[in-house]
Amino acid sequence: MKSFKELKEKLNNQMMFFIMAIAMVVITIITSVYLLIFLVSNLSQIFTVSVKPTSSQQFDIQGFEKLHLVQ
């Protein structure tokens, strides 16, 4: 039969393992929720289409002639 000290030590080790397991589960849940919120908020920014109309660009003929590149 095991002594009281061995049982107490075994119980202490099991309790420590149980506490560490609960801590890991809590950390995993918190991290998962944070990353899911981060993903959803960034995906909503990606799928939001905001097209700004650009002005049509005209070729500056007068500026080109002032350069005197063509003879």
Order of alpha helices (4+ residues) and beta strands (2+ residues): alpha-alpha
